[in-house]
Amino acid sequence: MKPASIAGAIALIGVGFALAGPRDGDAAARAENVTLGLRDFRSANGVRVHVFTGVVSSPEPRQDVEIVGQDCGLSGYRLISAAQTTAGGAFQAENPQQSPPWASTPYSSGITFRARWNGHLSNPIQYRLPAYPYAIKVPGRAAWKVHFGPQELRVPLAGKVVELQRFSGGRWARIQTARLELRPSLRWGPFNHEAVFTAPRRGLKLRGFLPGRSAAPCYSAGATEPWRS
């Protein structure tokens, strides 16, 4: 996958309050006890750092707060980071940590974050990156093969719709659709999915496009680099 730029690359989506927590009770009541926000920046060495911030309803300092994550396509939460509140109940955690002990927890696009405090869960925040398909010319044919090969395959992609789009009149418009097929390969990886498109004629500015409904729930919509037929 291509690295995504910070500006506009991340989709942070509130997904309601339906996920199960460690205690019984109304989800809205849980969310009132602890909140969660998320922003990011690039460190001096180019690493993307996520900053988790929030407030708990108790103003006492030094209360433990955990940042937990539910991976896309999986159930249950795992620990991502941890912090303690300051006076007033605010907290902040980073991943990777930018101070000792320099801890880092890996995760992938599609993970849903929550803060957990005193057995209560915050509002959910889903972290999604754009899908990054690639287009390759088919030798000897006026055709192009569109590939999408995520590093992990937790939600099936075979059968999902991918589009061939043409740039005309200042915008991209769909001219063909196809269904992705799972085709593992040494070059594109074990989770390579692909579809073949035939260009209708020469001289068109084209691209492959994976729409949001096909990329979901682990990714947002994404397109190949454009090419000329």
C-alpha positions, 0 to 999 in steps of 0.5 A, spaced: 500 500 500 502 507 498 503 511 504 497 516 505 498 523 506 496 526 513 491 531 510 485 528 508 488 521 508 484 519 514 477 517 515 475 518 522 468 516 523 463 515 529 460 509 528 454 509 534 454 506 540 452 499 539 459 495 540 459 491 547 463 493 553 465 490 559 459 492 563 452 492 562 448 498 562 446 503 557 451 505 552 449 512 552 450 512 559 457 509 558 459 515 553 458 520 558 463 518 563 469 518 558 470 521 551 475 520 546 478 524 540 483 523 535 488 527 531 495 525 528 502 529 526 508 527 523 514 526 527 521 529 526 523 522 523 517 522 518 513 517 523 505 518 523 503 519 531 496 518 533 494 523 539 488 520 543 485 525 548 479 525 552 476 527 559 473 523 564 467 525 568 471 524 575 476 530 576 481 527 580 488 526 577 492 520 576 486 515 574 488 510 569 485 510 562 486 505 556 486 506 549 483 500 546 482 498 539 477 493 535 480 490 529 476 491 522 473 484 521 474 481 528 471 482 535 473 484 542 478 489 544 486 490 545 490 495 548 493 500 544 496 505 549 494 508 556 495 514 560 493 517 567 488 523 567 490 530 570 486 534 575 480 536 572 479 529 568 483 530 562 488 525 559 492 524 553 496 518 550 500 517 543 502 511 539 507 511 538 509 514 544 514 520 543 517 519 550 520 514 554 518 508 554 517 509 547 512 504 546 508 502 539 502 498 538 501 496 530 494 496 527 491 497 520 486 501 517 479 499 519 480 499 527 475 502 531 478 506 537 475 507 544 477 510 551 476 505 557 476 508 564 473 505 570 469 499 566 466 504 561 467 505 554 467 512 550 464 514 543 467 509 538 472 512 532 474 508 526 480 509 523 480 508 515 485 509 510 484 510 502 484 503 498 490 504 494 489 499 487 494 499 482 493 498 474 498 495 470 497 494 462 496 487 459 501 485 454 499 485 447 492 487 449 488 494 449 487 492 456 489 494 463 489 489 470 487 493 476 490 490 482 488 491 490 492 487 495 491 489 502 496 486 507 491 483 511 484 480 509 479 480 514 473 481 510 472 478 503 473 482 497 472 477 492 466 479 488 466 486 490 465 491 484 471 495 481 470 501 476 473 503 470 473 511 470 474 516 464 476 523 466 472 528 461 468 534 462 472 536 468 470 530 472 471 522 473 465 518 470 464 510 470 464 507 464 465 500 466 464 495 472 467 488 474 468 484 480 474 483 483 477 476 483 482 473 488 488 471 485 494 470 490 501 471 486 508 472 488 508 479 485 502 482 488 501 478 495 497 472 497 491 477 498 491 480 491 485 481 488 484 483 480 479 485 475 481 486 467 478 492 463 478 493 456 479 500 453 474 502 449 478 506 444 485 510 444 487 517 447 482 516 453 484 518 460 482 512 465 483 510 472 481 504 476 476 506 482 474 502 488 468 505 491 466 506 498 461 500 498 467 495 496 472 498 500 468 498 506 468 496 512 476 496 512 478 502 507 475 508 504 474 509 497 481 509 493 483 510 485 489 508 481 494 513 478 491 515 471 493 512 465 492 514 457 489 509 453 
